[in-house]
Amino acid sequence: MIPVRGFEGQTLAVLGLGRSGLTTARSLEAGGATPVCWDDNADARDKAQAEGFEIRDLTRAGAFDDIASLIVSPGIPHLYPAPNRVIRAAMQAGVPVDNDIGLFFRSLALEEWSDFDTAPRVIAVTGSNGKSTTSALIHHILEHVDREAQLAGNIGRGVLDIDPPGDGGVVVLELSSYQTDLARALTPDVAVFTNLSPDHLDRHGGMGGYFAAKRRLFAEGGPDRAVIGVDEDEGLYLANQMAEGRSDDRVIRISVAQKLTGPGWHVFARKGFLAEWRKGKQVTAIDLRPMTGLPGSHNHQNACAAYAACRTLGLAPRVIEAALASYPGLPHRSQTIAEAGGVRYVNDSKATNVDSAAKALAAFDKVRWICGGLEKEGGLDGLRASLGSVVKAYVIGREAAGFALQLPEVEAEVCTTMEVAVARAMAEAEAGDVVLLAPAAASFDQYDNFEQRGEDFAAQVMAGLKG
């Protein structure tokens, strides 16, 4: 646990008592502060009260009279589409609003770090797609070289739940826009921006607000190194903002769409080969094509980002290459569940938006595509260019028929449930086909989360193979 520092003897309010909220309350208490807690859900309040935390109705008048700060869980809106009423009350009372990410960055460094041979480092990864794989891949590479590493944030453990890092330890954080948008402290040593595509637009008031939330990771704290995907205009702009000149190697530009040239530091992948160039000279080339845990150009982009981040820590190219080759893949992200009869079954349940689903489809030649769910804003137009590999679509979700109507380019069968979709795809699949779950939609119409959806897919595949 990371005890929260700087609030000794003060009372702080915690809004939202899920995983991050309860961990925040514990860390505040461990640091000498007094947390008071609130959640609209009575069961969540009861759980916190059972741990001994004070429950205070933050919606009542005067609730913030003695509060030094309000700490908010990431799922609670603070501005768009409208501020939560408790957050609005805090702002009206002049109480600073923060989240666990902000508390983490202000509390991590300790005096004993001055006695370490190598100070601990924080690598923070954000972006629309690929940030989970990139974060997990960085963590995997560090473990491969026996470097102390912890994975936290939007993946793995909560940021305040990790152990204080030791000599030379590295904390790898995946940070969503919900987390970067509100944090009052953001000071990573290395910041990574993978890419940007439309997502969570209602929460950020549009694409500009969404990008602004991501950009805060770079603008607020000034990382020592910035790894930035430049295949979208936003990334190109961000890299330009961070660099002092063409040869400024504090910025590492990454791409899977172009060969990057110039005197700076570049990592890019083309035709399955990763290349690093620095000061106008090629440093190394790595063949990514045989690496089954990293299929497709979108995973090659993740490999470029992870490679670049690890190079900033001084790891040698061939050491990183060996670690990339042993990466097994992230659960629910291009995860091979089984191979039988020449058919490969791939779980990409985390492809919850159109852009990530398009990238998943582009990784394979003949796809029997399981898709559908709670459709996000913007429709499916962004998938049009990626449907050439689809042999047939099997549509799930409560609105499966409406979803299928938006796919006139491909044969689409309305299946509604995962059980039916998997059974139909398995019955029709031929050698060389890939049965791919890449929903291009959220899971909440039928499942609690995308993990549960992916687990259902895997269970149905395994049951079908046994039957």
Phi, psi and omega in degrees: 000143175260105177295135179284129182251157176097359180233024182303129178079001181256160178256128178238145178261141178241120180252120183098116189242039170281206183302309184289326181294313179295320177297320178298316179299317179297318182290324175297315179297319180296332180270002176097007176266167177248111178273139167243139195239150175209143174210141179295339181275122183295323179297319178296321177296318181298321180295317179293320180295326178294336176275357178098006180277143177288133175260127179229130177288103184282358178272349184277157179298138178079005183296337185256011185300326182245018186265129180277328181198151175252125180253123191247136174289151191295336184281357186262121184291138180246350180219299180246151353292343172196145179296141170304144186299328178289318179295318177301318180297320178296315181295321178294330179275358180078018181272125179299139179250132183217182173223182184293333178295315177299318178297321180300309185293328180279349186245351190289309187291137181235159181299327183292348177300333180295343178267354181282147172292322179228120181295142176302154181235153174239125173251120182245131186242129174224178184138176180277310183233147175089355184291328177293313179296317180299316180296313180296325180291318175300314179300318179297317180298316181295319177295325179300326180261016177060034175267133178302124183213143176230141182250128187206181179096239180279001179218149180072226185271162172294151188298327181273356182268350183284168175278147175303128183293146179267193181304118179077005182291154180234131173255122179255121183246130164266125184236124176277168176297330177298326183278319181285333187295325189253340185300131181274349174226129178218098186226060177288156174284322178230127178245136184238131175241114186280303185189178178217131173213159186301128177193148177054032187293329178294327182287334185245008177070026178117179185295323180297318178293324178296312178295320180300323178295319178293319184297334181302329180300331182264322187280328187283319188250344181062073181297155177296323178227144177234123177255117192228124172287127187246023180276351172243157182300325181296317178294320178300317178296316181298316178298320179296321180293326185278334186269143177273345181184178185297328184262010181289103184272015168287341177251124176251116179272137179234153182201153167236011182248348187201157170279127181265132182233171178117177186279356183278203182249122186226143172226123181216160179234131177221133178053034176088004180245128175270133179231141174246128176237138179215130181056039176079006181234143178284131181266317182199165172221138183230129177277111181271348189299322180282355188276100187293338178281355184225061182280142172087161184294329179295323176286333174293326174295318178299320179296321178298316181295315180294318178303311182298317180299318181287331175295328178294339178270000177092009179287143182283148181306316184290331175293317178295320179301316179298322179290320177300320182294335182263004182289124185276350185098153181269136176306134178071013177223100182052039185267118177285118181275319183195161171224127182206135179060030181080004180253134179254137181246118188238128180259108174237052182299338180284355175283076188268356176231171186297318184295315181291325176293321178299319179292323177296317179296322183291346182280348186228158186270318182231107190242130164259108198259118173265120188216173177110167183146213180277105187293141180266167181301140176109347179072197187250013184302327181293351180269347189309314185288351185252007186270359182296335181272355186276119175283318180197148176252141178238109194261130178248175176107161181293333179250039185300321182297317178294323178296315182297326180295339179273006181239057183292341183286342185232156172291127183229130178249127178281114182249332179071304183255156178297321182303313181291318182299314180294317180299317180292317180295319180294322181293329185259349184292144177240164179305134182097347178280155170241122172271110190242123168270108175217083198295332186059028183199159175288167188258353198288352177285336181230341185227162177288330183196173181291332178297315180297322177297315179295322178294323177295316177303311181299318180296319180293321177297312182295322177295320179295322179290325178287328182286000000 
